[in-house]
Amino acid sequence: MKKKIKIDQKKCSGCRQCEIVCSLKHFQNLNTKKSRIRVFLDEDANLYFPVISGPITEEECKSKNNVIIIDGKQYDSCALCRASCPSKMWFREPDTEIPLKCDFCGDPPDPECVKVCASGALSTEES
């Protein structure tokens, strides 16, 4: 069985410790723009959304359903998508523009972001 990182947006406090530890783990310096996880804030709802980088794509999604609903509020699905694509630079290494993808901190998977998540928003589960 494979492990995966489970996200519970309702528990995220927005501390961004996951971004910090990911940056330090993979680049040995503090630069959250190089992190493979991003925490976005919906200011209207005062909700934080951790998003972990996923598959690398060469072209943008052509999906016609660009809206998802969470707790009765509409969100642009692109903002919560995990893919590293040409239209989203937040999952690209800022100096080289190389796409970033979560590697679960090695083999066997031992995600640092889950270890530092004090709110319990990030956890691992078998898939």
N, C-alpha and C positions, 0 to 999 in steps of 0.2 A: 504494500500500500504506500501511496505517496502522501506526504504532508502538504497542507496548504494553509495559508494565512487567512483566518476568518476576521472580518471587520464588522464591528457593531458601532455604527455611526452615533447612536444615541448615547454611548458611553464616552465618546471622545471629548476631552476637555480642551483640546487645542494647544497643549503644552509644546508640541513639536519635538519632543525628545526623540521620537522615532526618526525624524529627519536628521537630527544631529548625530545619533549613533550610526545611522546608515552611512552618512558622509565620512565619519571617522573610520568605520570598518573598511570601506572600499578605497578611500583616497588618503587616509592617514592625516587629513587636515580638515578643519571645519569650514565647509562650504556646502550649505544645504541645497544649492542649485545643482550639486552633483549627486544628490540623494536619489535613491530609487523609490522613495515614498514621498508623497506630498500631502500636506494637510491644507485643505481649502476651507474657507469660512463663508457661510451664507449669512451675511450681516442682518438681513431682514428677519430670518428665523433664529438667529444666534445659534446655528448648528455648525459643527465642524465635520468635514468629510475626508478621512484618510483615503488616499488612492495609491495603490502599489503599481509600479510599472509592469507592464505585461508584454504581449507580443510586439515584435517590431514589424511595421508595415511600410511598404514603399509608396503607397498612395493613400489618399484620404478615404474614409468610409463613405459609401454612397447610400447609406440607410436613409429612408424617408421618414422614419420615426425618430425624430431628434429630441423628443420630450419624454421624460420619465416623471412619475409622480411619487413622492415620498411624503408620507403623513399629510396628504392633501395638497401639497405644494408642488408646482411644476419646476423641473430643472432641465437644462440643456444636457442631453445624454453625453455629448462630447466632453463636457467638463468632468464627468465622472468616469469616463472611459479609461481603461488601463493601457491602451495601445500607444506605442511610440510611433507617431505618424508625422508627415510633413506639415500638417496644420497646427500641431501642438509641440512647442519647444520645451515644455517643462519636463519631459523625459528624454532630454538630449544633454550630453555633456557640453557645458557652455563654451569650453575652449576649442573643442574639436567638432562639435555637433554630432558626435557618434551617439546613436541611440542607446539608451540605458534600459536594462531589463533586470528585474529582481531575480537574484540567484539563490534566494533563501539562505544566504550566508554560508554557502558551501555544501559539501556532501560528506556526511549526512546533513540534511537541513537543520540549521540551528539559528533561526532569525533573531538578530540582535534587537530589532524593533519590537518584537513581542516581549523580549526580556525586560525592556525598559518601560513598557507601557503600564504605568501605575493605575490608570483608570479601568483597565481591562477591555479597552476597545479593540485591541489586537490579541488574537489567540491562534494557536495552531490546532488543526484537526486532521485526522486521517481521511483521505479521499479514495 
